[in-house]
Every structure is written in C-alpha cells, then in structure tokens.
C-alpha cells in the first residue's frame, strides 16, 4: 500500500522510485497543502502518472464535530472500512492548537479507567489514517497546529511502525511541518518497544503512562503490568533517560486509590536518580466508578510528591473537554446521543 499521506518525503522517494526533489514537491502538495497529487508543482507529468498508478486511494469521513465549553473540539471519523475513531483539538493560549490523534480503532490493553478499553481492539490504523486526522483538523482550524500527541484511542507502541511513519510525515518540512520536539508518543509501558525506540534514537518526546508505583496497584488499574512488570518498565525508562534525556511520566489521579502519602513515597523510591517529568492528571470516568481527587487531596499529594521527588518537574495537566467526552480517557467512538 502506498497512500501518499502515509510517509515522509524520503520514504516516498524510495518506495515510488522517484527523486527526492519530486517526492518533496508531492508531499508538499498532499500533506503540506492538503491538495490532490496533480496539484504538485514543478513535477513532470510522467512522474505524476507513475506515482498516481502506484498510489492507493482512501480517505476519512467526518461524522461529527462537537465543541466543549472550554474550547476543546472532538471529531468523530469513519475509516474506509466503517470503523470509527475520535480525534481531539486542544486549544493553547488562544493562539494555536495541539491535536490528539488515535492510533488504533479501540484498544486491547483494558486499562480500568479508560473508556476506549471497553471497546476492545478492532484494528491498528495505517499511517495515512493518522496523518489524515491531522489534515482534517487543520482544514477546520483558523489557528495553526503546532503540536501532536499520540494519546487518543489505542496503544501507539502496539502499532509501532505505522505510528513512527505518521510522526515522520508530520514533522517533514515538506509535510505538516510540525517540530519533532512537539510530537509526543505515549505508551502504557510496552517495554520491548520502549527499548527499540530508545535504541533507534527517534527525536519525538516519549511519554509513559505510569499511574501507580506499586505493582499490585498498577496491575489492578493496568493489565499491561502482568506482561511488562514495573521493575522492567522502570529499567527501560532509566535507559531512555540516560541516552535520550528526560522522560515524561503520565499519572492519572484517582481519589482514594493512588494519591496517598504511601503512593508519593513509592514514586520517590521507584524514580530515585532518574530524570523524569511527572504529569498528574485527574481521572475522567463517565461511569462514576472512579473519582478525581478533590482540592485537599490533590494539595496533600502534590506536597508529598515535592518532598519525595525533590527537583523533579511536577506539572498538573488540565483535563479539558469533559462535558463532550473529549477529555483524556473518555474517547469511545460514539456520536452525541449514542
């Protein structure tokens, strides 16, 4: 399959057997401007004919776009085979946007606090289906898209090659032109792929969903702990930090579950000596099974973290879009009212 939105210029040149210059012009049309292949400038007709003959058609269909009160916008797309995925546009400082992309239709990991887990896994997305999400959101936006997070539906590291192909298309100067340092790829902790990612030296930001520092507690929240235990995960985090720099750890806060003094102390022991950035975020659970911490609980946990992890950046993430189920952990591929 050679969908023209599915790879960066160098990969297109290699796969299509054309010059890099022509590949850049074609990528500039298809991804950079969101235009058809035939709108590529200064490319010989014979080259366009050759690429057109190789290209595979396919597009996403926008089913619905809904706006949350705080400016988040959630998009529901239908894939060519009828499956659905959701994408979220996140406003930043009233000047630009970040887009949260889905990498799979559904998810197989079964995290207890995540709505996507209830869908199960249908399939992994192809690289062009991830890029197409970005292109559709960009076409709908007045403000520039300056960042991308692979934190929507699915586990990106269980769709490793396609996610990396999409990320390189997005940061290509001829493509979507998003700074690679502003592209984040998140994983629930698929250790072999974290180690592969580290060894390959990719320039995107690695984020890891931690959510508990005690194995029994993490296992109850995230079944991935059974296959990739916490001690192996932390060793992979240590290796990445030593070779590539600070790792961002995401921590979904659940009242009465993982925000006590003992949880902060366990985090301090687990992460001692590893340069990380900790991003706590309140849980979003429409079912009501899990509740976010109240202000007193959060303040006590924050103070405990400061004592146990001195010098570690701790930045609470805003949990936006909740009223339209656009927040982290709430994506479930439904139309409004379904």
Kinemage of the C-alpha trace (Angstrom):
@kinemage 1
@onewidth
@group {chain A} dominant
@subgroup {mainchain}
@vectorlist {calphas} color= white
{ca unk a 1} P 0.000 0.000 0.000
{ca unk a 2} L 1.315 3.427 -0.974
{ca unk a 3} L -1.064 6.081 0.281
{ca unk a 4} L 0.505 9.458 -0.463
{ca unk a 5} L -0.284 10.833 3.014
{ca unk a 6} L 1.320 7.863 4.760
{ca unk a 7} L 5.038 8.631 4.752
{ca unk a 8} L 7.658 11.360 4.688
{ca unk a 9} L 9.383 12.566 1.526
{ca unk a 10} L 12.411 10.280 1.764
{ca unk a 11} L 10.257 7.191 2.189
{ca unk a 12} L 8.037 8.251 -0.714
{ca unk a 13} L 11.080 8.727 -2.947
{ca unk a 14} L 12.386 5.265 -2.087
{ca unk a 15} L 9.062 3.459 -2.385
{ca unk a 16} L 7.953 5.175 -5.584
{ca unk a 17} L 11.376 5.178 -7.216
{ca unk a 18} L 11.401 8.928 -7.827
{ca unk a 19} L 13.838 11.697 -6.973
{ca unk a 20} L 13.824 13.224 -3.504
{ca unk a 21} L 13.068 16.618 -5.025
{ca unk a 22} L 9.938 15.301 -6.726
{ca unk a 23} L 8.919 13.441 -3.572
{ca unk a 24} L 9.206 16.654 -1.571
{ca unk a 25} L 7.027 18.514 -4.063
{ca unk a 26} L 4.396 15.779 -3.984
{ca unk a 27} L 4.471 15.609 -0.176
{ca unk a 28} L 4.217 19.397 -0.107
{ca unk a 29} L 1.010 19.196 -2.124
{ca unk a 30} L -0.648 16.201 -0.446
{ca unk a 31} L 0.343 16.774 3.203
{ca unk a 32} L 1.712 20.308 3.247
{ca unk a 33} L -1.258 21.896 1.458
{ca unk a 34} L -3.853 19.113 1.682
{ca unk a 35} L -4.190 19.188 -2.115
{ca unk a 36} L -4.526 16.432 -4.733
{ca unk a 37} L -1.454 14.789 -6.257
{ca unk a 38} L -1.971 16.599 -9.564
{ca unk a 39} L -1.571 19.941 -7.782
{ca unk a 40} L 2.099 19.187 -7.068
{ca unk a 41} L 4.150 21.981 -8.573
{ca unk a 42} L 7.099 21.583 -10.934
{ca unk a 43} L 6.787 17.802 -11.215
{ca unk a 44} L 6.817 16.250 -14.694
{ca unk a 45} L 3.543 14.726 -15.849
{ca unk a 46} L 5.264 11.391 -16.423
{ca unk a 47} L 6.340 11.298 -12.767
{ca unk a 48} L 2.836 12.200 -11.588
{ca unk a 49} L 1.397 9.468 -13.801
{ca unk a 50} L 3.860 6.952 -12.381
{ca unk a 51} L 3.091 7.874 -8.764
{ca unk a 52} L -0.641 8.005 -9.441
{ca unk a 53} L -0.519 4.445 -10.757
{ca unk a 54} L 1.164 3.264 -7.535
{ca unk a 55} L -0.982 5.260 -5.118
{ca unk a 56} L -3.723 3.644 -3.053
{ca unk a 57} L -6.914 5.695 -2.554
{ca unk a 58} L -8.559 6.208 0.802
{ca unk a 59} L -9.996 8.972 2.935
{ca unk a 60} L -11.638 9.545 6.284
{ca unk a 61} L -15.236 10.701 6.557
{ca unk a 62} L -16.094 13.259 9.216
{ca unk a 63} L -19.248 12.126 11.001
{ca unk a 64} L -19.421 14.729 13.749
{ca unk a 65} L -17.534 17.572 15.402
{ca unk a 66} L -18.623 18.835 18.815
{ca unk a 67} L -17.320 21.706 20.922
{ca unk a 68} L -16.793 21.555 24.654
{ca unk a 69} L -17.355 24.638 26.790
{ca unk a 70} L -13.615 25.148 27.331
{ca unk a 71} L -12.724 25.237 23.631
{ca unk a 72} L -11.760 21.600 23.089
{ca unk a 73} L -13.230 20.169 19.888
{ca unk a 74} L -13.827 16.442 19.372
{ca unk a 75} L -14.034 14.899 15.906
{ca unk a 76} L -15.570 11.535 15.056
{ca unk a 77} L -14.163 9.999 11.869
{ca unk a 78} L -15.241 6.956 9.909
{ca unk a 79} L -12.432 4.882 8.405
{ca unk a 80} L -12.748 3.337 4.926
{ca unk a 81} L -13.905 0.021 6.413
{ca unk a 82} L -16.620 1.662 8.525
{ca unk a 83} L -14.771 1.642 11.864
{ca unk a 84} L -14.723 4.855 13.872
{ca unk a 85} L -12.053 6.807 15.724
{ca unk a 86} L -12.020 10.078 17.627
{ca unk a 87} L -9.570 12.965 17.482
{ca unk a 88} L -9.361 15.987 19.777
{ca unk a 89} L -8.225 19.529 19.025
{ca unk a 90} L -6.776 21.170 22.130
{ca unk a 91} L -6.590 24.989 22.359
{ca unk a 92} L -3.425 26.573 23.734
{ca unk a 93} L -3.153 30.203 24.834
{ca unk a 94} L -5.819 31.348 22.338
{ca unk a 95} L -3.114 31.348 19.661
{ca unk a 96} L -2.586 27.772 18.446
{ca unk a 97} L -3.696 24.156 18.796
{ca unk a 98} L -2.344 20.725 19.638
{ca unk a 99} L -4.067 17.685 18.123
{ca unk a 100} L -4.560 14.397 19.967
{ca unk a 101} L -4.507 11.536 17.434
{ca unk a 102} L -5.822 7.989 17.684
{ca unk a 103} L -3.506 5.183 16.576
{ca unk a 104} L -5.910 2.230 16.789
{ca unk a 105} L -9.637 1.624 16.448
{ca unk a 106} L -10.277 0.567 20.019
{ca unk a 107} L -7.615 -0.810 22.346
{ca unk a 108} L -6.598 -4.220 23.664
{ca unk a 109} L -4.928 -3.177 26.922
{ca unk a 110} L -8.015 -2.923 29.120
{ca unk a 111} L -6.991 -0.084 31.456
{ca unk a 112} L -9.695 0.112 34.133
{ca unk a 113} L -10.194 3.884 33.976
{ca unk a 114} L -10.305 4.300 30.169
{ca unk a 115} L -13.458 4.354 28.034
{ca unk a 116} L -11.591 3.158 24.940
{ca unk a 117} L -10.709 -0.072 26.770
{ca unk a 118} L -14.382 -1.034 26.823
{ca unk a 119} L -14.417 -1.113 23.010
{ca unk a 120} L -11.794 -3.823 22.656
{ca unk a 121} L -9.458 -3.705 19.671
{ca unk a 122} L -10.748 -3.759 16.102
{ca unk a 123} L -7.503 -2.975 14.287
{ca unk a 124} L -4.478 -0.722 14.129
{ca unk a 125} L -4.615 2.364 11.955
{ca unk a 126} L -2.413 2.808 8.916
{ca unk a 127} L -0.020 5.735 8.938
{ca unk a 128} L -2.068 7.726 6.422
{ca unk a 129} L -5.193 7.378 8.602
{ca unk a 130} L -3.350 9.134 11.429
{ca unk a 131} L -1.982 11.859 9.144
{ca unk a 132} L -5.457 12.303 7.648
{ca unk a 133} L -6.859 13.050 11.110
{ca unk a 134} L -4.391 15.915 11.403
{ca unk a 135} L -5.127 17.216 7.912
{ca unk a 136} L -8.884 17.260 8.570
{ca unk a 137} L -8.462 19.117 11.856
{ca unk a 138} L -6.022 21.572 10.278
{ca unk a 139} L -8.518 22.329 7.484
{ca unk a 140} L -11.129 23.091 10.151
{ca unk a 141} L -8.881 25.423 12.184
{ca unk a 142} L -8.188 29.131 11.964
{ca unk a 143} L -5.217 28.881 14.304
{ca unk a 144} L -2.031 26.949 13.469
{ca unk a 145} L -1.472 23.357 14.606
{ca unk a 146} L 1.885 23.408 16.382
{ca unk a 147} L 1.922 20.061 18.188
{ca unk a 148} L 0.669 16.484 18.046
{ca unk a 149} L 0.193 13.906 20.786
{ca unk a 150} L -0.409 10.233 20.037
{ca unk a 151} L -2.599 9.891 23.117
{ca unk a 152} L -6.010 9.175 21.626
{ca unk a 153} L -7.557 5.761 21.169
{ca unk a 154} L -5.208 2.789 21.113
{ca unk a 155} L -1.687 1.870 22.251
{ca unk a 156} L 0.807 3.519 19.867
{ca unk a 157} L 3.610 1.055 20.606
{ca unk a 158} L 1.387 -1.849 19.521
{ca unk a 159} L 1.234 -0.090 16.138
{ca unk a 160} L 4.864 0.949 16.250
{ca unk a 161} L 5.926 1.141 12.596
{ca unk a 162} L 2.784 2.912 11.393
{ca unk a 163} L 2.885 5.462 14.227
{ca unk a 164} L 6.532 6.265 13.513
{ca unk a 165} L 5.784 6.604 9.795
{ca unk a 166} L 2.973 9.052 10.594
{ca unk a 167} L 5.166 11.015 13.000
{ca unk a 168} L 7.891 11.453 10.380
{ca unk a 169} L 5.334 12.580 7.794
{ca unk a 170} L 4.028 15.136 10.286
{ca unk a 171} L 7.462 16.602 11.050
{ca unk a 172} L 8.667 16.579 7.425
{ca unk a 173} L 9.495 20.168 6.341
{ca unk a 174} L 7.644 19.389 3.115
{ca unk a 175} L 4.773 17.740 5.009
{ca unk a 176} L 2.860 19.030 8.019
{ca unk a 177} L 5.957 20.924 9.243
{ca unk a 178} L 5.422 20.237 12.934
{ca unk a 179} L 8.575 20.438 15.049
{ca unk a 180} L 9.553 16.878 16.006
{ca unk a 181} L 10.144 18.071 19.577
{ca unk a 182} L 6.434 18.952 19.721
{ca unk a 183} L 5.299 15.469 18.757
{ca unk a 184} L 4.687 13.168 21.745
{ca unk a 185} L 4.190 9.410 21.581
{ca unk a 186} L 2.619 7.818 24.635
{ca unk a 187} L 2.721 4.201 25.753
{ca unk a 188} L 1.165 2.277 28.609
{ca unk a 189} L 4.502 0.538 29.084
{ca unk a 190} L 5.224 -1.921 26.259
{ca unk a 191} L 8.799 -2.486 27.377
{ca unk a 192} L 10.320 -4.169 24.284
{ca unk a 193} L 9.103 -1.331 22.066
{ca unk a 194} L 10.349 1.318 24.510
{ca unk a 195} L 13.787 -0.289 24.292
{ca unk a 196} L 13.580 -0.430 20.495
{ca unk a 197} L 12.505 3.215 20.387
{ca unk a 198} L 15.452 4.187 22.590
{ca unk a 199} L 17.944 2.196 20.504
{ca unk a 200} L 16.692 3.695 17.246
{ca unk a 201} L 17.176 7.239 18.530
{ca unk a 202} L 13.937 8.861 17.410
{ca unk a 203} L 13.590 12.552 18.165
{ca unk a 204} L 9.986 12.614 19.347
{ca unk a 205} L 9.042 13.012 23.003
{ca unk a 206} L 8.447 9.740 24.824
{ca unk a 207} L 5.609 9.690 27.361
{ca unk a 208} L 4.801 6.729 29.594
{ca unk a 209} L 1.536 6.159 31.427
{ca unk a 210} L 2.599 5.084 34.919
{ca unk a 211} L -0.410 5.651 37.226
{ca unk a 212} L 0.885 3.676 40.207
{ca unk a 213} L 4.263 2.911 41.752
{ca unk a 214} L 3.251 -0.310 43.488
{ca unk a 215} L 2.993 -3.373 41.212
{ca unk a 216} L -0.200 -4.768 42.777
{ca unk a 217} L -1.931 -1.419 42.496
{ca unk a 218} L -0.776 -0.827 38.926
{ca unk a 219} L -1.849 -4.344 37.946
{ca unk a 220} L -5.397 -3.608 39.143
{ca unk a 221} L -5.551 -0.469 37.017
{ca unk a 222} L -3.478 -1.560 34.010
{ca unk a 223} L -3.395 -5.239 32.977
{ca unk a 224} L -0.276 -4.471 30.878
{ca unk a 225} L 1.596 -4.723 34.201
{ca unk a 226} L 1.187 -8.506 34.063
{ca unk a 227} L 3.200 -8.784 30.863
{ca unk a 228} L 5.644 -5.944 31.448
{ca unk a 229} L 6.266 -5.597 35.197
{ca unk a 230} L 7.058 -2.303 36.845
{ca unk a 231} L 10.704 -3.133 37.556
{ca unk a 232} L 11.318 -3.859 33.848
{ca unk a 233} L 9.460 -0.712 32.849
{ca unk a 234} L 11.484 1.481 35.194
{ca unk a 235} L 14.718 -0.003 33.890
{ca unk a 236} L 13.630 0.848 30.337
{ca unk a 237} L 12.776 4.386 31.493
{ca unk a 238} L 16.209 4.668 33.099
{ca unk a 239} L 17.902 3.529 29.885
{ca unk a 240} L 15.964 6.004 27.770
{ca unk a 241} L 16.643 8.894 30.124
{ca unk a 242} L 20.380 8.108 30.156
{ca unk a 243} L 20.616 8.071 26.355
{ca unk a 244} L 17.903 10.470 25.190
{ca unk a 245} L 17.035 12.767 28.085
{ca unk a 246} L 14.154 13.333 30.453
{ca unk a 247} L 11.087 11.075 30.122
{ca unk a 248} L 7.556 12.363 30.703
{ca unk a 249} L 5.504 10.173 33.034
{ca unk a 250} L 1.733 10.497 32.980
{ca unk a 251} L -0.114 9.800 36.198
{ca unk a 252} L -3.911 9.514 36.235
{ca unk a 253} L -5.039 10.540 39.718
{ca unk a 254} L -7.892 8.552 41.275
{ca unk a 255} L -9.316 9.553 44.627
{ca unk a 256} L -8.664 7.008 47.361
{ca unk a 257} L -6.653 4.800 45.002
{ca unk a 258} L -3.267 6.238 44.018
{ca unk a 259} L -2.928 9.699 45.568
{ca unk a 260} L -1.981 8.912 49.162
{ca unk a 261} L 1.224 9.600 51.103
{ca unk a 262} L 2.256 5.992 50.509
{ca unk a 263} L 1.863 6.453 46.741
{ca unk a 264} L 4.116 9.515 46.744
{ca unk a 265} L 6.700 7.654 48.839
{ca unk a 266} L 6.594 4.689 46.428
{ca unk a 267} L 7.115 7.039 43.490
{ca unk a 268} L 10.089 8.572 45.246
{ca unk a 269} L 11.717 5.167 45.732
{ca unk a 270} L 10.867 3.965 42.228
{ca unk a 271} L 12.157 7.015 40.360
{ca unk a 272} L 15.179 7.893 42.502
{ca unk a 273} L 18.004 9.129 40.314
{ca unk a 274} L 16.033 9.107 37.038
{ca unk a 275} L 15.448 12.450 35.280
{ca unk a 276} L 11.699 12.498 34.659
{ca unk a 277} L 8.879 14.981 34.352
{ca unk a 278} L 5.724 13.934 36.208
{ca unk a 279} L 2.381 14.988 34.728
{ca unk a 280} L -0.513 14.223 37.087
{ca unk a 281} L -3.985 14.478 35.550
{ca unk a 282} L -7.362 13.922 37.188
{ca unk a 283} L -9.227 10.799 36.105
{ca unk a 284} L -12.207 11.189 33.769
{ca unk a 285} L -14.724 8.394 34.219
{ca unk a 286} L -18.244 8.910 32.922
{ca unk a 287} L -19.343 5.688 34.644
{ca unk a 288} L -18.675 7.194 38.072
{ca unk a 289} L -16.634 4.211 39.244
{ca unk a 290} L -13.519 6.356 39.705
{ca unk a 291} L -13.475 9.896 41.047
{ca unk a 292} L -10.785 12.575 40.737
{ca unk a 293} L -9.160 13.861 43.920
{ca unk a 294} L -10.678 16.952 45.490
{ca unk a 295} L -8.513 20.008 46.071
{ca unk a 296} L -7.445 18.973 49.571
{ca unk a 297} L -6.440 15.509 48.376
{ca unk a 298} L -4.558 16.944 45.403
{ca unk a 299} L -2.749 19.534 47.517
{ca unk a 300} L -1.621 16.895 50.012
{ca unk a 301} L -0.439 14.617 47.197
{ca unk a 302} L 1.368 17.463 45.454
{ca unk a 303} L 3.186 18.402 48.662
{ca unk a 304} L 4.131 14.774 49.289
{ca unk a 305} L 5.480 14.479 45.741
{ca unk a 306} L 7.579 17.598 46.247
{ca unk a 307} L 9.137 16.015 49.347
{ca unk a 308} L 9.700 12.603 47.796
{ca unk a 309} L 10.873 13.794 44.359
{ca unk a 310} L 12.900 16.949 45.050
{ca unk a 311} L 13.954 18.736 41.877
{ca unk a 312} L 11.561 16.759 39.660
{ca unk a 313} L 9.263 18.918 37.497
{ca unk a 314} L 5.675 18.160 38.519
{ca unk a 315} L 3.153 19.758 36.183
{ca unk a 316} L -0.544 19.033 36.574
{ca unk a 317} L -2.221 18.589 33.190
{ca unk a 318} L -5.532 20.288 32.600
{ca unk a 319} L -8.315 17.808 31.947
{ca unk a 320} L -10.351 19.580 29.286
{ca unk a 321} L -13.350 18.750 27.154
{ca unk a 322} L -15.145 16.711 29.804
{ca unk a 323} L -18.662 17.916 29.027
{ca unk a 324} L -18.405 16.455 25.497
{ca unk a 325} L -16.382 13.363 26.483
{ca unk a 326} L -13.319 14.836 24.760
{ca unk a 327} L -11.078 14.528 27.807
{ca unk a 328} L -8.263 12.078 28.395
{ca unk a 329} L -9.664 8.579 28.948
{ca unk a 330} L -13.144 9.352 27.577
{ca unk a 331} L -12.817 8.606 23.850
{ca unk a 332} L -15.304 5.913 22.861
{ca unk a 333} L -16.103 6.495 19.130
{ca unk a 334} L -19.718 7.485 19.699
{ca unk a 335} L -21.923 10.099 18.138
{ca unk a 336} L -23.514 12.505 20.560
{ca unk a 337} L -26.594 10.767 21.956
{ca unk a 338} L -25.451 7.237 21.103
